[in-house]
Structures are given as structure tokens and as C-alpha cells.
Amino acid sequence: MTLHPSSRQISIHQGSVEILRIISEFSEAVGGATDVSHLGHVLLTNLSHQTHLPQGGLWIREPEGDHYRLIASLRQEHRAGLPLVLPGEHPLIHGLSDKPSLLRSDHPPTSATGRAMLVTDTALCLALRNKARLLGVCTLGPIDQNRSLDEHQRALAETLARIAGTTLDHYLAQDDLRRSSTLMRRTDRLRSLEIMAGGFAHEIRNPLTSIKTFVQLAPQRQQDPVFIKEFSALALEDIHRIERLLHEILDYASYMTPQPSEVDLNELVTSCIGFVSSTASRRDIELQTLLAPELPLLLLDRQQIKQVLLNLLLNALDAMPSGNGAIRLHTRLLPRTGRTSWVQLQVEDEGCGIALEHLEHIFDPFFTTKHSNSAGDGAGLGLTTAHQIVREHGGTLSVESQVGAGSTFSVNLPVPDRGATGAGVRE
């Protein structure tokens, strides 16, 4: 019996709808993966389901070196197991190097690729690539000589593999960015610690001198009760000062999970100035403060906000490589907007300024102008990190700048509701 043309059209239409449904569900499934490992499991599971091949493995290319790491496998418990790493010269990798999208099992094996597929019990090997880059390899099996994929199933598998390759490329790029971000953030923090170490040495010189004097004179003046009482109190106070400085620098060096507490912003500003004062002094840069009295206490992670302020101060110093200027720090209580009151911290320098075309990118990751306008060697994540920290505190970080005149960075932080938090005004 011959089908009516309209019946064939309905059949073709139904088949197209089913393919679109499969592709849509596959795209949605891989798009919901939380990381590369989860993505590998989702890809392998869905490809196995659509090809009706219940076992296999998925390898992705490592960022360094020409090899591929196994990140997901299906039903391999009763076999010797799939190799954890496929080197770049492996027959399966080599077989996909000439840009084929898939390999099928070869019986009898007449090539190195065919033998490799037999060893891994692979009926179908899919390339996960983005353009010319082979990002991953997916094997599916077992080999069944009585069953093979038809043309439509192979075409669908190739389509899903292309979607998988594009998605994998996105996730690998995100992983690379996270790794680079972590490395560069550490670099920025180490640079800050280098400056802080200089300030620390400067800050402890005077207390160490007084302690040294007391220790040297104590044997000779031990019978002088006034001397012993006054100098021992002074030495003890100086020891406490050194301990506080040690806690400050150790807390800054070791990043921890944010732990908000009531913070006096003016006191924090004063603390940070102490760490950069020696550097500023060597460059003939004056640090000026205009701190508003009786600011309300803020709920902040002290060390994170300190990181923000130190980054802004270090940037201001870098913007004035020739010195002979001033850096001004202001704190003020802003008028209430809606139900929220705000405290503003501004860091203003008299440096080289930021070009207009750079202002919109100043908080972008890895964007830096320090190679051309300062003596600093910025990693390009300091302001990105500062912007993120301020945003996580419910605040804003903005900048105004004029080339040749300097820049002003403004940090606006919300004042907590006193009824909900118990935060008060500093007396």
C-alpha cells in the first residue's frame, strides 16, 4: 500500500518535532550543569540514553599538556576499567584529529583506532570540539555486531556532540577564568602584603626602641620604683601595640569566610593609613583625613573592607609615582534614601588620572593601566575584587577621574537598621 503524500508529510513533521524536542531537552540538561565534572556526567548520561549504548566514558583536555582526563564513566564496574588519562597520541585521539565527528567500531580491527575501540568495547566514539579544537572524547558501547546505529541516529548523535562541545568550551573557559582569578587575586594580596610589611616595620620601630631602652636600663634602675613603674607600663603598652599589628597583618594574609561584625569605619581608616604611611612618606605624599565624627557602626567583614581600602590606597600611591602631592580620605554620613542610610568613604588622589575610555572598564577583571601610567605592577584584579566585596556588603563602588588631575573612588556602605541589628552610633 502506498502512503498518501499528506501522510508522509505528517510523519516527517512528527519526526522533526521529536528531534527538536530531544535537542531542546539535551541543551537544557547540559546548560544546568554546575561545574565541569557535573557537566561530564550529564553529557555522558544523555548521549548514552539517546544512542541506546549503556556504557562508556568521557575525557576532557587538560589546560596544560597534550592529554585528556577521564571525568565521567558509565557501567564499567565489571571491566578492567577505562584509562584515567588518554595521551595526545592515543589512537582514539589520533583518529579524531583529522576532524571527523565520530568513529564507529571496525570489525575485524584493521587499524590502531579499531583495536583501541575493541579494547575499550567502544561502538561509537564522539568528538567534542569547538571549531578546530578537540576538547573532549566520548566513548559509548558495548560493541554489538547484531546492532548498529542507522543514519538518523548517527546524525542526531553528531548534533548532540556539537552542542556538547560548545557547552564544554564555555565551562572550560569559566574554569580557566576562575583559576586565573584565584592566582591573580593571590598576587594582588601578596603585593599588598609587601607594602604592609614595610609599614609594619615602620610602625614597630618606635615601640621596639622603647622596650629595648627599658631592658637596657632596668638592671641599673631596678631600685627606682618610679622608673620601673612608668617604663614597665610603657613597655607593656608597646608590646600590646605590636601584638595588635601582628593580628592585623596575619588576619589580612589569611582570607576567611566573610564574618560581619560591628565596625567603626573611622578606626579602620586610621588602621590602614598606618600600613602605607611609610611608603607615602618616602615619596613625599601627604595622607590627609577628614573623618566625620559620630558615624554609626557598620556591619562589615573587617578584613574584607580593609582589603578594599588598602587596594584603593595602593592604587592612589601608584597613580603618583613622582610623589609631591596628597591623598585625601573622607568619611561622611549621606542623606537617607528611602529606608536606608549610607556612610560614604572617599579616597582622592592627585595622580595621573584615568582616561575616559578606560573608566567604563576599570572594574573589569584583568583590566589594568598600571603598565603605562604608574610605577606599580598591577595584576588587574584588585579593583574587581574590591568592587565585588563592596557589592556583597550591599554597597557601591564608583570612580570619578580627570586625566592629569587625579581620581576619586567612592565607597557607599549601608547603615544597618538599629532595631534589627542593635548597631549603634560610636560614642
MOJO-V994555 format. One record per residue. RES is the residue in three letters. SS is DSSP state (hx for helix, st for strand, lp for the rest). PHI is phi in degrees with one decimal (* if undefined). NEAR is the number of other ideal C-beta (glycine too) atoms within 10 Angstrom. Layout:
res=RES ss=SS phi=PHI near=NEAR
res=RES ss=SS phi=PHI near=NEAR
This chain:
res=MET ss=lp phi=* near=3
res=THR ss=lp phi=-96.0 near=6
res=LEU ss=lp phi=-72.4 near=10
res=HIS ss=lp phi=-65.6 near=9
res=PRO ss=hx phi=-52.0 near=8
res=SER ss=hx phi=-66.4 near=8
res=SER ss=hx phi=-66.9 near=10
res=ARG ss=hx phi=-65.5 near=11
res=GLN ss=hx phi=-63.6 near=11
res=ILE ss=hx phi=-62.4 near=12
res=SER ss=hx phi=-63.3 near=11
res=ILE ss=hx phi=-65.0 near=10
res=HIS ss=hx phi=-63.1 near=10
res=GLN ss=hx phi=-63.1 near=10
res=GLY ss=hx phi=-64.1 near=11
res=SER ss=hx phi=-66.0 near=10
res=VAL ss=hx phi=-61.4 near=10
res=GLU ss=hx phi=-64.4 near=11
res=ILE ss=hx phi=-64.1 near=14
res=LEU ss=hx phi=-62.2 near=10
res=ARG ss=hx phi=-63.5 near=10
res=ILE ss=hx phi=-61.4 near=16
res=ILE ss=hx phi=-63.8 near=15
res=SER ss=hx phi=-63.0 near=10
res=GLU ss=hx phi=-66.1 near=12
res=PHE ss=hx phi=-64.9 near=22
res=SER ss=hx phi=-62.0 near=16
res=GLU ss=hx phi=-65.7 near=9
res=ALA ss=hx phi=-66.0 near=16
res=VAL ss=hx phi=-72.4 near=21
res=GLY ss=hx phi=-69.8 near=12
res=GLY ss=lp phi=-90.4 near=10
res=ALA ss=lp phi=-65.4 near=17
res=THR ss=lp phi=-90.3 near=9
res=ASP ss=lp phi=-157.2 near=11
res=VAL ss=hx phi=-65.5 near=17
res=SER ss=hx phi=-63.2 near=13
res=HIS ss=hx phi=-63.1 near=15
res=LEU ss=hx phi=-60.6 near=26
res=GLY ss=hx phi=-59.3 near=26
res=HIS ss=hx phi=-65.3 near=15
res=VAL ss=hx phi=-64.3 near=21
res=LEU ss=hx phi=-60.6 near=29
res=LEU ss=hx phi=-64.4 near=22
res=THR ss=hx phi=-61.8 near=15
res=ASN ss=hx phi=-71.0 near=19
res=LEU ss=hx phi=-64.6 near=24
res=SER ss=hx phi=-61.8 near=19
res=HIS ss=hx phi=-64.7 near=13
res=GLN ss=hx phi=-74.6 near=18
res=THR ss=hx phi=-95.2 near=21
res=HIS ss=lp phi=60.5 near=10
res=LEU ss=lp phi=-113.9 near=22
res=PRO ss=lp phi=-80.7 near=12
res=GLN ss=st phi=-132.2 near=22
res=GLY ss=st phi=161.7 near=28
res=GLY ss=st phi=-150.7 near=24
res=LEU ss=st phi=-135.3 near=30
res=TRP ss=st phi=-116.4 near=27
res=ILE ss=st phi=-122.8 near=24
res=ARG ss=st phi=-72.1 near=22
res=GLU ss=lp phi=-74.1 near=12
res=PRO ss=lp phi=-64.0 near=9
res=GLU ss=lp phi=-123.1 near=6
res=GLY ss=lp phi=91.0 near=11
res=ASP ss=lp phi=-96.7 near=10
res=HIS ss=st phi=-151.2 near=15
res=TYR ss=st phi=-124.1 near=24
res=ARG ss=st phi=-105.0 near=16
res=LEU ss=st phi=-70.7 near=18
res=ILE ss=st phi=-118.9 near=19
res=ALA ss=st phi=-157.3 near=22
res=SER ss=st phi=-147.8 near=20
res=LEU ss=st phi=-130.0 near=20
res=ARG ss=lp phi=50.7 near=12
res=GLN ss=lp phi=-114.0 near=16
res=GLU ss=lp phi=-64.2 near=8
res=HIS ss=lp phi=-94.9 near=7
res=ARG ss=lp phi=-109.4 near=13
res=ALA ss=lp phi=-65.2 near=8
res=GLY ss=lp phi=101.6 near=12
res=LEU ss=lp phi=-83.2 near=20
res=PRO ss=lp phi=-63.1 near=16
res=LEU ss=lp phi=-70.8 near=12
res=VAL ss=st phi=-135.6 near=12
res=LEU ss=st phi=-108.8 near=22
res=PRO ss=st phi=-68.7 near=12
res=GLY ss=lp phi=-59.8 near=13
res=GLU ss=lp phi=-91.6 near=11
res=HIS ss=lp phi=-60.6 near=19
res=PRO ss=hx phi=-54.6 near=19
res=LEU ss=hx phi=-67.8 near=23
res=ILE ss=hx phi=-67.0 near=22
res=HIS ss=hx phi=-63.6 near=14
res=GLY ss=hx phi=-67.3 near=21
res=LEU ss=lp phi=-98.9 near=21
res=SER ss=lp phi=-72.4 near=12
res=ASP ss=lp phi=-88.9 near=6
res=LYS ss=lp phi=74.1 near=10
res=PRO ss=lp phi=-71.9 near=12
res=SER ss=lp phi=-88.0 near=18
res=LEU ss=st phi=-155.9 near=17
res=LEU ss=st phi=-125.2 near=23
res=ARG ss=st phi=-111.1 near=15
res=SER ss=lp phi=-61.8 near=20
res=ASP ss=lp phi=-114.7 near=16
res=HIS ss=lp phi=-123.5 near=11
res=PRO ss=lp phi=-70.6 near=7
res=PRO ss=lp phi=-63.4 near=14
res=THR ss=lp phi=-113.3 near=9
res=SER ss=lp phi=-147.8 near=12
res=ALA ss=hx phi=-62.0 near=14
res=THR ss=hx phi=-66.6 near=21
res=GLY ss=hx phi=-62.3 near=19
res=ARG ss=hx phi=-66.7 near=14
res=ALA ss=hx phi=-65.2 near=23
res=MET ss=hx phi=-68.6 near=26
res=LEU ss=hx phi=-67.6 near=15
res=VAL ss=hx phi=-62.8 near=13
res=THR ss=lp phi=-91.5 near=24
res=ASP ss=lp phi=54.9 near=18
res=THR ss=lp phi=-102.9 near=27
res=ALA ss=lp phi=-89.3 near=22
res=LEU ss=st phi=-144.2 near=24
res=CYS ss=st phi=-122.4 near=26
res=LEU ss=st phi=-106.0 near=27
res=ALA ss=st phi=-90.9 near=24
res=LEU ss=st phi=-106.4 near=29
res=ARG ss=st phi=-134.0 near=22
res=ASN ss=st phi=-124.6 near=18
res=LYS ss=lp phi=59.5 near=9
res=ALA ss=lp phi=-92.5 near=6
res=ARG ss=st phi=-87.8 near=11
res=LEU ss=st phi=-84.6 near=17
res=LEU ss=st phi=-91.5 near=21
res=GLY ss=st phi=-161.8 near=27
res=VAL ss=st phi=-135.1 near=25
res=CYS ss=st phi=-123.1 near=28
res=THR ss=st phi=-106.0 near=27
res=LEU ss=st phi=-134.5 near=26
res=GLY ss=st phi=-158.8 near=24
res=PRO ss=lp phi=-85.3 near=15
res=ILE ss=lp phi=-72.2 near=18
res=ASP ss=lp phi=-133.7 near=11
res=GLN ss=lp phi=-66.8 near=8
res=ASN ss=lp phi=-91.5 near=4
res=ARG ss=lp phi=-141.5 near=9
res=SER ss=lp phi=-143.5 near=13
res=LEU ss=lp phi=-74.8 near=18
res=ASP ss=lp phi=-81.2 near=8
res=GLU ss=hx phi=-61.6 near=7
res=HIS ss=hx phi=-68.5 near=10
res=GLN ss=hx phi=-65.8 near=14
res=ARG ss=hx phi=-65.8 near=16
res=ALA ss=hx phi=-63.1 near=13
res=LEU ss=hx phi=-65.3 near=19
res=ALA ss=hx phi=-61.6 near=21
res=GLU ss=hx phi=-63.9 near=14
res=THR ss=hx phi=-63.7 near=16
res=LEU ss=hx phi=-63.7 near=23
res=ALA ss=hx phi=-65.9 near=21
res=ARG ss=hx phi=-66.4 near=16
res=ILE ss=hx phi=-62.1 near=17
res=ALA ss=hx phi=-62.3 near=29
res=GLY ss=hx phi=-63.9 near=23
res=THR ss=hx phi=-63.9 near=16
res=THR ss=hx phi=-66.0 near=22
res=LEU ss=hx phi=-61.8 near=24
res=ASP ss=hx phi=-60.5 near=17
res=HIS ss=hx phi=-63.3 near=14
res=TYR ss=hx phi=-67.2 near=20
res=LEU ss=hx phi=-65.7 near=20
res=ALA ss=hx phi=-64.3 near=11
res=GLN ss=hx phi=-64.2 near=12
res=ASP ss=hx phi=-63.7 near=14
res=ASP ss=hx phi=-61.0 near=11
res=LEU ss=hx phi=-64.1 near=12
res=ARG ss=hx phi=-63.9 near=11
res=ARG ss=hx phi=-64.0 near=11
res=SER ss=hx phi=-64.7 near=15
res=SER ss=hx phi=-61.7 near=15
res=THR ss=hx phi=-62.9 near=11
res=LEU ss=hx phi=-64.1 near=12
res=MET ss=hx phi=-69.5 near=19
res=ARG ss=hx phi=-64.1 near=18
res=ARG ss=hx phi=-63.4 near=13
res=THR ss=hx phi=-62.0 near=16
res=ASP ss=hx phi=-62.1 near=22
res=ARG ss=hx phi=-68.6 near=22
res=LEU ss=hx phi=-64.8 near=11
res=ARG ss=hx phi=-64.3 near=17
res=SER ss=hx phi=-62.3 near=21
res=LEU ss=hx phi=-64.6 near=16
res=GLU ss=hx phi=-62.6 near=10
res=ILE ss=hx phi=-67.0 near=18
res=MET ss=hx phi=-62.4 near=25
res=ALA ss=hx phi=-62.4 near=12
res=GLY ss=hx phi=-63.7 near=16
res=GLY ss=hx phi=-66.1 near=22
res=PHE ss=hx phi=-62.3 near=19
res=ALA ss=hx phi=-60.6 near=11
res=HIS ss=hx phi=-67.1 near=17
res=GLU ss=hx phi=-68.7 near=21
res=ILE ss=hx phi=-90.4 near=16
res=ARG ss=hx phi=-62.7 near=10
res=ASN ss=hx phi=-65.5 near=11
res=PRO ss=hx phi=-62.0 near=18
res=LEU ss=hx phi=-65.2 near=14
res=THR ss=hx phi=-64.1 near=11
res=SER ss=hx phi=-67.8 near=16
res=ILE ss=hx phi=-65.1 near=18
res=LYS ss=hx phi=-61.9 near=11
res=THR ss=hx phi=-62.3 near=13
res=PHE ss=hx phi=-62.4 near=19
res=VAL ss=hx phi=-63.5 near=11
res=GLN ss=hx phi=-71.1 near=10
res=LEU ss=hx phi=-90.1 near=14
res=ALA ss=hx phi=-56.1 near=15
res=PRO ss=lp phi=-59.4 near=7
res=GLN ss=lp phi=-80.7 near=9
res=ARG ss=lp phi=-111.9 near=14
res=GLN ss=lp phi=-66.4 near=10
res=GLN ss=lp phi=-90.3 near=7
res=ASP ss=lp phi=-96.1 near=13
res=PRO ss=hx phi=-63.3 near=9
res=VAL ss=hx phi=-65.3 near=8
res=PHE ss=hx phi=-60.4 near=15
res=ILE ss=hx phi=-60.4 near=15
res=LYS ss=hx phi=-66.2 near=10
res=GLU ss=hx phi=-68.7 near=12
res=PHE ss=hx phi=-74.5 near=19
res=SER ss=hx phi=-68.1 near=12
res=ALA ss=hx phi=-64.5 near=10
res=LEU ss=hx phi=-65.4 near=15
res=ALA ss=hx phi=-64.4 near=18
res=LEU ss=hx phi=-63.4 near=12
res=GLU ss=hx phi=-62.9 near=11
res=ASP ss=hx phi=-67.7 near=18
res=ILE ss=hx phi=-64.0 near=14
res=HIS ss=hx phi=-63.2 near=11
res=ARG ss=hx phi=-63.8 near=15
res=ILE ss=hx phi=-65.3 near=15
res=GLU ss=hx phi=-60.3 near=10
res=ARG ss=hx phi=-63.3 near=11
res=LEU ss=hx phi=-63.9 near=19
res=LEU ss=hx phi=-62.4 near=12
res=HIS ss=hx phi=-62.0 near=10
res=GLU ss=hx phi=-61.4 near=20
res=ILE ss=hx phi=-73.3 near=16
res=LEU ss=hx phi=-70.4 near=9
res=ASP ss=hx phi=-62.7 near=13
res=TYR ss=hx phi=-67.4 near=20
res=ALA ss=hx phi=-68.2 near=13
res=SER ss=lp phi=-108.8 near=9
res=TYR ss=lp phi=-71.3 near=13
res=MET ss=lp phi=-128.1 near=9
res=THR ss=lp phi=-58.5 near=5
res=PRO ss=lp phi=-51.7 near=12
res=GLN ss=lp phi=-133.2 near=10
res=PRO ss=lp phi=-64.4 near=15
res=SER ss=st phi=-151.0 near=10
res=GLU ss=st phi=-69.3 near=16
res=VAL ss=st phi=-127.9 near=19
res=ASP ss=lp phi=-87.0 near=16
res=LEU ss=hx phi=-62.0 near=23
res=ASN ss=hx phi=-61.9 near=19
res=GLU ss=hx phi=-64.8 near=13
res=LEU ss=hx phi=-65.7 near=20
res=VAL ss=hx phi=-60.0 near=20
res=THR ss=hx phi=-60.2 near=13
res=SER ss=hx phi=-63.0 near=17
res=CYS ss=hx phi=-68.7 near=24
res=ILE ss=hx phi=-59.7 near=19
res=GLY ss=hx phi=-59.6 near=16
res=PHE ss=hx phi=-78.4 near=27
res=VAL ss=hx phi=-112.3 near=24
res=SER ss=hx phi=-62.9 near=17
res=SER ss=hx phi=-67.0 near=17
res=THR ss=hx phi=-63.3 near=17
res=ALA ss=hx phi=-62.5 near=21
res=SER ss=hx phi=-63.0 near=14
res=ARG ss=hx phi=-61.9 near=11
res=ARG ss=lp phi=-96.5 near=15
res=ASP ss=lp phi=57.6 near=11
res=ILE ss=st phi=-106.9 near=22
res=GLU ss=st phi=-90.1 near=13
res=LEU ss=st phi=-98.6 near=17
res=GLN ss=st phi=-110.8 near=11
res=THR ss=st phi=-126.2 near=13
res=LEU ss=st phi=-133.6 near=11
res=LEU ss=st phi=-102.4 near=15
res=ALA ss=lp phi=-67.6 near=13
res=PRO ss=lp phi=-74.5 near=9
res=GLU ss=lp phi=55.6 near=9
res=LEU ss=lp phi=-70.2 near=19
res=PRO ss=st phi=-67.6 near=17
res=LEU ss=lp phi=-67.9 near=20
res=LEU ss=st phi=-113.0 near=24
res=LEU ss=st phi=-89.8 near=19
res=LEU ss=st phi=-137.0 near=25
res=ASP ss=lp phi=-83.4 near=18
res=ARG ss=hx phi=-54.1 near=20
res=GLN ss=hx phi=-69.3 near=18
res=GLN ss=hx phi=-68.8 near=22
res=ILE ss=hx phi=-68.0 near=25
res=LYS ss=hx phi=-61.9 near=22
res=GLN ss=hx phi=-61.1 near=22
res=VAL ss=hx phi=-60.5 near=28
res=LEU ss=hx phi=-65.1 near=24
res=LEU ss=hx phi=-63.3 near=24
res=ASN ss=hx phi=-62.8 near=25
res=LEU ss=hx phi=-65.7 near=27
res=LEU ss=hx phi=-66.4 near=26
res=LEU ss=hx phi=-65.8 near=22
res=ASN ss=hx phi=-63.2 near=24
res=ALA ss=hx phi=-63.3 near=27
res=LEU ss=hx phi=-63.2 near=23
res=ASP ss=hx phi=-64.8 near=20
res=ALA ss=lp phi=-74.3 near=24
res=MET ss=lp phi=-125.5 near=22
res=PRO ss=lp phi=-63.1 near=14
res=SER ss=lp phi=-89.2 near=12
res=GLY ss=lp phi=71.0 near=13
res=ASN ss=lp phi=56.0 near=10
res=GLY ss=st phi=-166.8 near=17
res=ALA ss=st phi=-138.1 near=15
res=ILE ss=st phi=-116.8 near=24
res=ARG ss=st phi=-110.9 near=17
res=LEU ss=st phi=-118.3 near=22
res=HIS ss=st phi=-120.3 near=17
res=THR ss=st phi=-126.7 near=19
res=ARG ss=st phi=-156.3 near=13
res=LEU ss=st phi=-94.0 near=16
res=LEU ss=st phi=-84.4 near=13
res=PRO ss=st phi=-60.1 near=6
res=ARG ss=st phi=-64.7 near=10
res=THR ss=st phi=-119.6 near=10
res=GLY ss=lp phi=68.0 near=5
res=ARG ss=lp phi=-95.9 near=6
res=THR ss=st phi=-115.2 near=13
res=SER ss=st phi=-99.3 near=16
res=TRP ss=st phi=-131.3 near=19
res=VAL ss=st phi=-109.2 near=21
res=GLN ss=st phi=-113.0 near=17
res=LEU ss=st phi=-118.3 near=26
res=GLN ss=st phi=-120.5 near=18
res=VAL ss=st phi=-120.0 near=23
res=GLU ss=st phi=-117.8 near=20
res=ASP ss=lp phi=-118.8 near=25
res=GLU ss=lp phi=-113.6 near=19
res=GLY ss=lp phi=-90.0 near=24
res=CYS ss=lp phi=-76.0 near=21
res=GLY ss=lp phi=81.4 near=19
res=ILE ss=lp phi=-122.1 near=20
res=ALA ss=lp phi=-61.9 near=13
res=LEU ss=hx phi=-56.8 near=10
res=GLU ss=hx phi=-70.3 near=7
res=HIS ss=hx phi=-94.7 near=16
res=LEU ss=hx phi=-59.6 near=15
res=GLU ss=lp phi=-71.4 near=9
res=HIS ss=lp phi=-108.5 near=12
res=ILE ss=lp phi=-63.6 near=20
res=PHE ss=lp phi=-100.7 near=17
res=ASP ss=lp phi=-74.4 near=14
res=PRO ss=lp phi=-59.7 near=17
res=PHE ss=lp phi=69.3 near=13
res=PHE ss=lp phi=-87.5 near=15
res=THR ss=lp phi=-149.7 near=21
res=THR ss=lp phi=-114.3 near=17
res=LYS ss=hx phi=-68.0 near=17
res=HIS ss=hx phi=-67.1 near=10
res=SER ss=hx phi=-115.7 near=8
res=ASN ss=hx phi=-128.1 near=18
res=SER ss=lp phi=-157.3 near=19
res=ALA ss=lp phi=-86.0 near=12
res=GLY ss=lp phi=-78.4 near=18
res=ASP ss=lp phi=-124.3 near=11
res=GLY ss=lp phi=-74.0 near=22
res=ALA ss=lp phi=-84.7 near=21
res=GLY ss=lp phi=94.2 near=18
res=LEU ss=lp phi=-122.0 near=25
res=GLY ss=hx phi=-60.9 near=27
res=LEU ss=hx phi=-72.2 near=23
res=THR ss=hx phi=-62.2 near=21
res=THR ss=hx phi=-64.1 near=21
res=ALA ss=hx phi=-61.1 near=24
res=HIS ss=hx phi=-61.3 near=22
res=GLN ss=hx phi=-66.1 near=16
res=ILE ss=hx phi=-62.3 near=21
res=VAL ss=hx phi=-63.2 near=21
res=ARG ss=hx phi=-64.4 near=12
res=GLU ss=hx phi=-66.7 near=11
res=HIS ss=lp phi=-89.7 near=22
res=GLY ss=lp phi=80.6 near=13
res=GLY ss=lp phi=-110.0 near=22
res=THR ss=st phi=-133.4 near=15
res=LEU ss=st phi=-128.0 near=22
res=SER ss=st phi=-134.1 near=15
res=VAL ss=st phi=-142.0 near=17
res=GLU ss=st phi=-124.8 near=14
res=SER ss=st phi=-152.3 near=20
res=GLN ss=st phi=-138.5 near=12
res=VAL ss=lp phi=-58.3 near=13
res=GLY ss=lp phi=85.6 near=8
res=ALA ss=lp phi=-116.7 near=12
res=GLY ss=st phi=122.8 near=22
res=SER ss=st phi=-133.1 near=23
res=THR ss=st phi=-129.2 near=17
res=PHE ss=st phi=-99.9 near=24
res=SER ss=st phi=-117.6 near=17
res=VAL ss=st phi=-110.8 near=25
res=ASN ss=st phi=-106.0 near=19
res=LEU ss=st phi=-122.8 near=23
res=PRO ss=st phi=-74.0 near=16
res=VAL ss=lp phi=-86.7 near=20
res=PRO ss=lp phi=-66.3 near=21
res=ASP ss=lp phi=-66.7 near=13
res=ARG ss=hx phi=-62.2 near=13
res=GLY ss=hx phi=-68.5 near=7
res=ALA ss=hx phi=-89.7 near=8
res=THR ss=hx phi=-112.1 near=14
res=GLY ss=lp phi=80.4 near=11
res=ALA ss=lp phi=-68.3 near=16
res=GLY ss=lp phi=-126.1 near=11
res=VAL ss=st phi=-94.7 near=12
res=ARG ss=lp phi=-67.3 near=14
res=GLU ss=lp phi=-86.5 near=4
